[in-house]
Amino acid sequence: MKDSVKLKAEKQFSASQKQGETAIQEKDKAEKERSDKRTRLAALRLGKDKTS
């Protein structure tokens, strides 16, 4: 009985760790996409300024 409770707790912990890692990866991906977009838009603005 004690082993099954421990095993269940370990599985829950493992699942929450994996979920946390996934959330961090998604957050990092979204942050990189925003950064890339900002960089691209800044380059476009600089290109317009040169032609004006």
PDB file of N, CA, C, O and CB in Angstrom:
ATOM      1  N   MET A   1       0.828  -1.196   0.000  1.00  0.00           N
ATOM      2  CA  MET A   1       0.000   0.000   0.000  1.00  0.00           C
ATOM      3  C   MET A   1       0.867   1.252   0.000  1.00  0.00           C
ATOM      4  O   MET A   1       0.624   2.196  -0.751  1.00  0.00           O
ATOM      5  CB  MET A   1      -0.939   0.003   1.208  1.00  0.00           C
ATOM      6  N   LYS A   2       1.885   1.239   0.860  1.00  0.00           N
ATOM      7  CA  LYS A   2       2.758   2.390   0.966  1.00  0.00           C
ATOM      8  C   LYS A   2       3.486   2.640  -0.360  1.00  0.00           C
ATOM      9  O   LYS A   2       3.648   3.784  -0.785  1.00  0.00           O
ATOM     10  CB  LYS A   2       3.766   2.189   2.104  1.00  0.00           C
ATOM     11  N   ASP A   3       3.918   1.555  -1.001  1.00  0.00           N
ATOM     12  CA  ASP A   3       4.623   1.666  -2.271  1.00  0.00           C
ATOM     13  C   ASP A   3       3.723   2.256  -3.350  1.00  0.00           C
ATOM     14  O   ASP A   3       4.189   3.058  -4.160  1.00  0.00           O
ATOM     15  CB  ASP A   3       5.144   0.300  -2.709  1.00  0.00           C
ATOM     16  N   SER A   4       2.459   1.882  -3.382  1.00  0.00           N
ATOM     17  CA  SER A   4       1.569   2.387  -4.417  1.00  0.00           C
ATOM     18  C   SER A   4       1.315   3.887  -4.228  1.00  0.00           C
ATOM     19  O   SER A   4       1.186   4.620  -5.209  1.00  0.00           O
ATOM     20  CB  SER A   4       0.240   1.612  -4.405  1.00  0.00           C
ATOM     21  N   VAL A   5       1.242   4.346  -2.977  1.00  0.00           N
ATOM     22  CA  VAL A   5       1.046   5.773  -2.713  1.00  0.00           C
ATOM     23  C   VAL A   5       2.275   6.547  -3.173  1.00  0.00           C
ATOM     24  O   VAL A   5       2.159   7.602  -3.797  1.00  0.00           O
ATOM     25  CB  VAL A   5       0.772   6.027  -1.203  1.00  0.00           C
ATOM     26  N   LYS A   6       3.454   6.012  -2.857  1.00  0.00           N
ATOM     27  CA  LYS A   6       4.700   6.657  -3.267  1.00  0.00           C
ATOM     28  C   LYS A   6       4.818   6.680  -4.790  1.00  0.00           C
ATOM     29  O   LYS A   6       5.207   7.689  -5.378  1.00  0.00           O
ATOM     30  CB  LYS A   6       5.911   5.933  -2.649  1.00  0.00           C
ATOM     31  N   LEU A   7       4.480   5.565  -5.413  1.00  0.00           N
ATOM     32  CA  LEU A   7       4.549   5.478  -6.869  1.00  0.00           C
ATOM     33  C   LEU A   7       3.593   6.485  -7.517  1.00  0.00           C
ATOM     34  O   LEU A   7       3.943   7.154  -8.489  1.00  0.00           O
ATOM     35  CB  LEU A   7       4.219   4.046  -7.339  1.00  0.00           C
ATOM     36  N   LYS A   8       2.388   6.581  -6.965  1.00  0.00           N
ATOM     37  CA  LYS A   8       1.408   7.532  -7.485  1.00  0.00           C
ATOM     38  C   LYS A   8       1.917   8.963  -7.337  1.00  0.00           C
ATOM     39  O   LYS A   8       1.772   9.771  -8.255  1.00  0.00           O
ATOM     40  CB  LYS A   8       0.061   7.368  -6.760  1.00  0.00           C
ATOM     41  N   ALA A   9       2.506   9.277  -6.200  1.00  0.00           N
ATOM     42  CA  ALA A   9       3.046  10.621  -5.966  1.00  0.00           C
ATOM     43  C   ALA A   9       4.183  10.924  -6.937  1.00  0.00           C
ATOM     44  O   ALA A   9       4.280  12.033  -7.462  1.00  0.00           O
ATOM     45  CB  ALA A   9       3.540  10.761  -4.513  1.00  0.00           C
ATOM     46  N   GLU A  10       5.034   9.945  -7.172  1.00  0.00           N
ATOM     47  CA  GLU A  10       6.145  10.131  -8.109  1.00  0.00           C
ATOM     48  C   GLU A  10       5.630  10.362  -9.528  1.00  0.00           C
ATOM     49  O   GLU A  10       6.168  11.194 -10.258  1.00  0.00           O
ATOM     50  CB  GLU A  10       7.083   8.912  -8.081  1.00  0.00           C
ATOM     51  N   LYS A  11       4.602   9.635  -9.911  1.00  0.00           N
ATOM     52  CA  LYS A  11       4.024   9.825 -11.248  1.00  0.00           C
ATOM     53  C   LYS A  11       3.415  11.221 -11.381  1.00  0.00           C
ATOM     54  O   LYS A  11       3.585  11.880 -12.408  1.00  0.00           O
ATOM     55  CB  LYS A  11       2.952   8.748 -11.532  1.00  0.00           C
ATOM     56  N   GLN A  12       2.711  11.669 -10.348  1.00  0.00           N
ATOM     57  CA  GLN A  12       2.118  13.005 -10.382  1.00  0.00           C
ATOM     58  C   GLN A  12       3.203  14.069 -10.457  1.00  0.00           C
ATOM     59  O   GLN A  12       3.077  15.032 -11.213  1.00  0.00           O
ATOM     60  CB  GLN A  12       1.233  13.236  -9.149  1.00  0.00           C
ATOM     61  N   PHE A  13       4.268  13.901  -9.679  1.00  0.00           N
ATOM     62  CA  PHE A  13       5.370  14.849  -9.695  1.00  0.00           C
ATOM     63  C   PHE A  13       6.018  14.892 -11.064  1.00  0.00           C
ATOM     64  O   PHE A  13       6.298  15.966 -11.595  1.00  0.00           O
ATOM     65  CB  PHE A  13       6.402  14.490  -8.633  1.00  0.00           C
ATOM     66  N   SER A  14       6.255  13.719 -11.632  1.00  0.00           N
ATOM     67  CA  SER A  14       6.865  13.628 -12.953  1.00  0.00           C
ATOM     68  C   SER A  14       5.995  14.323 -13.998  1.00  0.00           C
ATOM     69  O   SER A  14       6.504  15.045 -14.855  1.00  0.00           O
ATOM     70  CB  SER A  14       7.092  12.158 -13.340  1.00  0.00           C
ATOM     71  N   ALA A  15       4.701  14.107 -13.925  1.00  0.00           N
ATOM     72  CA  ALA A  15       3.779  14.731 -14.877  1.00  0.00           C
ATOM     73  C   ALA A  15       3.787  16.249 -14.722  1.00  0.00           C
ATOM     74  O   ALA A  15       3.762  16.971 -15.719  1.00  0.00           O
ATOM     75  CB  ALA A  15       2.353  14.186 -14.683  1.00  0.00           C
ATOM     76  N   SER A  16       3.821  16.735 -13.492  1.00  0.00           N
ATOM     77  CA  SER A  16       3.818  18.187 -13.286  1.00  0.00           C
ATOM     78  C   SER A  16       5.133  18.794 -13.753  1.00  0.00           C
ATOM     79  O   SER A  16       5.146  19.908 -14.277  1.00  0.00           O
ATOM     80  CB  SER A  16       3.575  18.526 -11.802  1.00  0.00           C
ATOM     81  N   GLN A  17       6.242  18.075 -13.571  1.00  0.00           N
ATOM     82  CA  GLN A  17       7.533  18.553 -14.064  1.00  0.00           C
ATOM     83  C   GLN A  17       7.513  18.667 -15.586  1.00  0.00           C
ATOM     84  O   GLN A  17       7.969  19.661 -16.151  1.00  0.00           O
ATOM     85  CB  GLN A  17       8.667  17.612 -13.613  1.00  0.00           C
ATOM     86  N   LYS A  18       6.983  17.642 -16.237  1.00  0.00           N
ATOM     87  CA  LYS A  18       6.926  17.631 -17.697  1.00  0.00           C
ATOM     88  C   LYS A  18       6.036  18.770 -18.204  1.00  0.00           C
ATOM     89  O   LYS A  18       6.360  19.428 -19.193  1.00  0.00           O
ATOM     90  CB  LYS A  18       6.403  16.269 -18.209  1.00  0.00           C
ATOM     91  N   GLN A  19       4.918  18.992 -17.519  1.00  0.00           N
ATOM     92  CA  GLN A  19       4.003  20.061 -17.897  1.00  0.00           C
ATOM     93  C   GLN A  19       4.689  21.418 -17.730  1.00  0.00           C
ATOM     94  O   GLN A  19       4.520  22.307 -18.564  1.00  0.00           O
ATOM     95  CB  GLN A  19       2.709  19.997 -17.051  1.00  0.00           C
ATOM     96  N   GLY A  20       5.453  21.574 -16.668  1.00  0.00           N
ATOM     97  CA  GLY A  20       6.180  22.811 -16.431  1.00  0.00           C
ATOM     98  C   GLY A  20       7.219  23.065 -17.513  1.00  0.00           C
ATOM     99  O   GLY A  20       7.365  24.192 -17.988  1.00  0.00           O
ATOM    100  N   GLU A  21       7.931  22.029 -17.897  1.00  0.00           N
ATOM    101  CA  GLU A  21       8.936  22.146 -18.953  1.00  0.00           C
ATOM    102  C   GLU A  21       8.280  22.533 -20.271  1.00  0.00           C
ATOM    103  O   GLU A  21       8.810  23.364 -21.009  1.00  0.00           O
ATOM    104  CB  GLU A  21       9.712  20.828 -19.112  1.00  0.00           C
ATOM    105  N   THR A  22       7.139  21.939 -20.569  1.00  0.00           N
ATOM    106  CA  THR A  22       6.415  22.262 -21.799  1.00  0.00           C
ATOM    107  C   THR A  22       5.977  23.722 -21.795  1.00  0.00           C
ATOM    108  O   THR A  22       6.087  24.408 -22.811  1.00  0.00           O
ATOM    109  CB  THR A  22       5.193  21.341 -21.967  1.00  0.00           C
ATOM    110  N   ALA A  23       5.485  24.193 -20.664  1.00  0.00           N
ATOM    111  CA  ALA A  23       5.043  25.588 -20.560  1.00  0.00           C
ATOM    112  C   ALA A  23       6.214  26.538 -20.767  1.00  0.00           C
ATOM    113  O   ALA A  23       6.069  27.566 -21.429  1.00  0.00           O
ATOM    114  CB  ALA A  23       4.383  25.849 -19.193  1.00  0.00           C
ATOM    115  N   ILE A  24       7.359  26.208 -20.212  1.00  0.00           N
ATOM    116  CA  ILE A  24       8.546  27.052 -20.379  1.00  0.00           C
ATOM    117  C   ILE A  24       8.977  27.076 -21.840  1.00  0.00           C
ATOM    118  O   ILE A  24       9.332  28.131 -22.365  1.00  0.00           O
ATOM    119  CB  ILE A  24       9.704  26.550 -19.489  1.00  0.00           C
ATOM    120  N   GLN A  25       8.948  25.932 -22.492  1.00  0.00           N
ATOM    121  CA  GLN A  25       9.329  25.865 -23.906  1.00  0.00           C
ATOM    122  C   GLN A  25       8.383  26.706 -24.762  1.00  0.00           C
ATOM    123  O   GLN A  25       8.828  27.413 -25.667  1.00  0.00           O
ATOM    124  CB  GLN A  25       9.330  24.402 -24.396  1.00  0.00           C
ATOM    125  N   GLU A  26       7.084  26.632 -24.482  1.00  0.00           N
ATOM    126  CA  GLU A  26       6.108  27.424 -25.233  1.00  0.00           C
ATOM    127  C   GLU A  26       6.324  28.916 -24.995  1.00  0.00           C
ATOM    128  O   GLU A  26       6.222  29.715 -25.925  1.00  0.00           O
ATOM    129  CB  GLU A  26       4.674  27.027 -24.840  1.00  0.00           C
ATOM    130  N   LYS A  27       6.618  29.287 -23.765  1.00  0.00           N
ATOM    131  CA  LYS A  27       6.870  30.689 -23.438  1.00  0.00           C
ATOM    132  C   LYS A  27       8.115  31.189 -24.168  1.00  0.00           C
ATOM    133  O   LYS A  27       8.105  32.283 -24.733  1.00  0.00           O
ATOM    134  CB  LYS A  27       7.031  30.872 -21.914  1.00  0.00           C
ATOM    135  N   ASP A  28       9.184  30.396 -24.160  1.00  0.00           N
ATOM    136  CA  ASP A  28      10.412  30.774 -24.853  1.00  0.00           C
ATOM    137  C   ASP A  28      10.183  30.913 -26.354  1.00  0.00           C
ATOM    138  O   ASP A  28      10.716  31.824 -26.987  1.00  0.00           O
ATOM    139  CB  ASP A  28      11.508  29.747 -24.584  1.00  0.00           C
ATOM    140  N   LYS A  29       9.392  30.011 -26.917  1.00  0.00           N
ATOM    141  CA  LYS A  29       9.102  30.059 -28.355  1.00  0.00           C
ATOM    142  C   LYS A  29       8.335  31.328 -28.697  1.00  0.00           C
ATOM    143  O   LYS A  29       8.648  31.993 -29.685  1.00  0.00           O
ATOM    144  CB  LYS A  29       8.299  28.816 -28.793  1.00  0.00           C
ATOM    145  N   ALA A  30       7.326  31.672 -27.887  1.00  0.00           N
ATOM    146  CA  ALA A  30       6.539  32.883 -28.129  1.00  0.00           C
ATOM    147  C   ALA A  30       7.409  34.123 -27.988  1.00  0.00           C
ATOM    148  O   ALA A  30       7.275  35.069 -28.764  1.00  0.00           O
ATOM    149  CB  ALA A  30       5.348  32.957 -27.160  1.00  0.00           C
ATOM    150  N   GLU A  31       8.290  34.124 -27.014  1.00  0.00           N
ATOM    151  CA  GLU A  31       9.187  35.269 -26.808  1.00  0.00           C
ATOM    152  C   GLU A  31      10.123  35.444 -27.999  1.00  0.00           C
ATOM    153  O   GLU A  31      10.364  36.567 -28.442  1.00  0.00           O
ATOM    154  CB  GLU A  31      10.006  35.089 -25.516  1.00  0.00           C
ATOM    155  N   LYS A  32      10.651  34.332 -28.517  1.00  0.00           N
ATOM    156  CA  LYS A  32      11.542  34.404 -29.684  1.00  0.00           C
ATOM    157  C   LYS A  32      10.783  34.918 -30.908  1.00  0.00           C
ATOM    158  O   LYS A  32      11.312  35.721 -31.676  1.00  0.00           O
ATOM    159  CB  LYS A  32      12.160  33.016 -29.985  1.00  0.00           C
ATOM    160  N   GLU A  33       9.544  34.457 -31.088  1.00  0.00           N
ATOM    161  CA  GLU A  33       8.743  34.923 -32.220  1.00  0.00           C
ATOM    162  C   GLU A  33       8.502  36.428 -32.124  1.00  0.00           C
ATOM    163  O   GLU A  33       8.608  37.134 -33.127  1.00  0.00           O
ATOM    164  CB  GLU A  33       7.400  34.170 -32.277  1.00  0.00           C
ATOM    165  N   ARG A  34       8.175  36.932 -30.918  1.00  0.00           N
ATOM    166  CA  ARG A  34       7.980  38.377 -30.735  1.00  0.00           C
ATOM    167  C   ARG A  34       9.257  39.144 -31.028  1.00  0.00           C
ATOM    168  O   ARG A  34       9.219  40.197 -31.664  1.00  0.00           O
ATOM    169  CB  ARG A  34       7.507  38.680 -29.310  1.00  0.00           C
ATOM    170  N   SER A  35      10.386  38.622 -30.568  1.00  0.00           N
ATOM    171  CA  SER A  35      11.669  39.272 -30.798  1.00  0.00           C
ATOM    172  C   SER A  35      12.000  39.315 -32.290  1.00  0.00           C
ATOM    173  O   SER A  35      12.446  40.338 -32.809  1.00  0.00           O
ATOM    174  CB  SER A  35      12.779  38.546 -30.028  1.00  0.00           C
ATOM    175  N   ASP A  36      11.779  38.198 -32.966  1.00  0.00           N
ATOM    176  CA  ASP A  36      12.033  38.148 -34.414  1.00  0.00           C
ATOM    177  C   ASP A  36      11.145  39.138 -35.153  1.00  0.00           C
ATOM    178  O   ASP A  36      11.594  39.802 -36.088  1.00  0.00           O
ATOM    179  CB  ASP A  36      11.801  36.726 -34.957  1.00  0.00           C
ATOM    180  N   LYS A  37       9.891  39.238 -34.739  1.00  0.00           N
ATOM    181  CA  LYS A  37       8.959  40.155 -35.385  1.00  0.00           C
ATOM    182  C   LYS A  37       9.408  41.604 -35.177  1.00  0.00           C
ATOM    183  O   LYS A  37       9.385  42.415 -36.103  1.00  0.00           O
ATOM    184  CB  LYS A  37       7.530  39.949 -34.838  1.00  0.00           C
ATOM    185  N   ARG A  38       9.819  41.916 -33.931  1.00  0.00           N
ATOM    186  CA  ARG A  38      10.306  43.269 -33.650  1.00  0.00           C
ATOM    187  C   ARG A  38      11.509  43.605 -34.511  1.00  0.00           C
ATOM    188  O   ARG A  38      11.602  44.701 -35.065  1.00  0.00           O
ATOM    189  CB  ARG A  38      10.667  43.415 -32.173  1.00  0.00           C
ATOM    190  N   THR A  39      12.428  42.657 -34.620  1.00  0.00           N
ATOM    191  CA  THR A  39      13.633  42.861 -35.423  1.00  0.00           C
ATOM    192  C   THR A  39      13.279  43.093 -36.886  1.00  0.00           C
ATOM    193  O   THR A  39      13.826  43.981 -37.541  1.00  0.00           O
ATOM    194  CB  THR A  39      14.575  41.658 -35.293  1.00  0.00           C
ATOM    195  N   ARG A  40      12.350  42.274 -37.387  1.00  0.00           N
ATOM    196  CA  ARG A  40      11.948  42.404 -38.793  1.00  0.00           C
ATOM    197  C   ARG A  40      11.277  43.750 -39.045  1.00  0.00           C
ATOM    198  O   ARG A  40      11.555  44.409 -40.047  1.00  0.00           O
ATOM    199  CB  ARG A  40      10.998  41.259 -39.189  1.00  0.00           C
ATOM    200  N   LEU A  41      10.391  44.159 -38.133  1.00  0.00           N
ATOM    201  CA  LEU A  41       9.708  45.440 -38.300  1.00  0.00           C
ATOM    202  C   LEU A  41      10.671  46.615 -38.192  1.00  0.00           C
ATOM    203  O   LEU A  41      10.529  47.606 -38.909  1.00  0.00           O
ATOM    204  CB  LEU A  41       8.603  45.583 -37.266  1.00  0.00           C
ATOM    205  N   ALA A  42      11.639  46.510 -37.308  1.00  0.00           N
ATOM    206  CA  ALA A  42      12.639  47.568 -37.183  1.00  0.00           C
ATOM    207  C   ALA A  42      13.444  47.682 -38.469  1.00  0.00           C
ATOM    208  O   ALA A  42      13.745  48.789 -38.918  1.00  0.00           O
ATOM    209  CB  ALA A  42      13.572  47.299 -35.988  1.00  0.00           C
ATOM    210  N   ALA A  43      13.794  46.553 -39.062  1.00  0.00           N
ATOM    211  CA  ALA A  43      14.542  46.565 -40.327  1.00  0.00           C
ATOM    212  C   ALA A  43      13.703  47.199 -41.434  1.00  0.00           C
ATOM    213  O   ALA A  43      14.226  47.946 -42.261  1.00  0.00           O
ATOM    214  CB  ALA A  43      14.962  45.126 -40.729  1.00  0.00           C
ATOM    215  N   LEU A  44      12.407  46.904 -41.453  1.00  0.00           N
ATOM    216  CA  LEU A  44      11.539  47.509 -42.462  1.00  0.00           C
ATOM    217  C   LEU A  44      11.461  49.022 -42.275  1.00  0.00           C
ATOM    218  O   LEU A  44      11.502  49.774 -43.249  1.00  0.00           O
ATOM    219  CB  LEU A  44      10.134  46.895 -42.399  1.00  0.00           C
ATOM    220  N   ARG A  45      11.347  49.468 -41.015  1.00  0.00           N
ATOM    221  CA  ARG A  45      11.298  50.913 -40.751  1.00  0.00           C
ATOM    222  C   ARG A  45      12.587  51.589 -41.165  1.00  0.00           C
ATOM    223  O   ARG A  45      12.557  52.674 -41.746  1.00  0.00           O
ATOM    224  CB  ARG A  45      11.027  51.181 -39.272  1.00  0.00           C
ATOM    225  N   LEU A  46      13.704  50.976 -40.883  1.00  0.00           N
ATOM    226  CA  LEU A  46      14.987  51.546 -41.265  1.00  0.00           C
ATOM    227  C   LEU A  46      15.120  51.611 -42.787  1.00  0.00           C
ATOM    228  O   LEU A  46      15.691  52.558 -43.329  1.00  0.00           O
ATOM    229  CB  LEU A  46      16.135  50.726 -40.663  1.00  0.00           C
ATOM    230  N   GLY A  47      14.591  50.604 -43.463  1.00  0.00           N
ATOM    231  CA  GLY A  47      14.624  50.602 -44.924  1.00  0.00           C
ATOM    232  C   GLY A  47      13.775  51.726 -45.496  1.00  0.00           C
ATOM    233  O   GLY A  47      14.157  52.335 -46.496  1.00  0.00           O
ATOM    234  N   LYS A  48      12.634  52.013 -44.885  1.00  0.00           N
ATOM    235  CA  LYS A  48      11.767  53.104 -45.335  1.00  0.00           C
ATOM    236  C   LYS A  48      12.427  54.451 -45.088  1.00  0.00           C
ATOM    237  O   LYS A  48      12.317  55.359 -45.912  1.00  0.00           O
ATOM    238  CB  LYS A  48      10.407  53.045 -44.625  1.00  0.00           C
ATOM    239  N   ASP A  49      13.109  54.585 -43.964  1.00  0.00           N
ATOM    240  CA  ASP A  49      13.780  55.846 -43.645  1.00  0.00           C
ATOM    241  C   ASP A  49      14.869  56.160 -44.641  1.00  0.00           C
ATOM    242  O   ASP A  49      15.083  57.329 -44.962  1.00  0.00           O
ATOM    243  CB  ASP A  49      14.362  55.799 -42.248  1.00  0.00           C
ATOM    244  N   LYS A  50      15.557  55.168 -45.135  1.00  0.00           N
ATOM    245  CA  LYS A  50      16.639  55.385 -46.097  1.00  0.00           C
ATOM    246  C   LYS A  50      16.097  55.841 -47.447  1.00  0.00           C
ATOM    247  O   LYS A  50      16.743  56.627 -48.140  1.00  0.00           O
ATOM    248  CB  LYS A  50      17.463  54.106 -46.269  1.00  0.00           C
ATOM    249  N   THR A  51      14.917  55.354 -47.826  1.00  0.00           N
ATOM    250  CA  THR A  51      14.357  55.713 -49.135  1.00  0.00           C
ATOM    251  C   THR A  51      13.655  57.060 -49.097  1.00  0.00           C
ATOM    252  O   THR A  51      13.431  57.660 -50.148  1.00  0.00           O
ATOM    253  CB  THR A  51      13.383  54.641 -49.606  1.00  0.00           C
ATOM    254  N   SER A  52      13.305  57.545 -47.930  1.00  0.00           N
ATOM    255  CA  SER A  52      12.573  58.814 -47.813  1.00  0.00           C
ATOM    256  C   SER A  52      13.475  60.002 -47.965  1.00  0.00           C
ATOM    257  O   SER A  52      13.014  61.141 -47.892  1.00  0.00           O
ATOM    258  CB  SER A  52      11.862  58.895 -46.489  1.00  0.00           C
TER     259      SER A  52
END
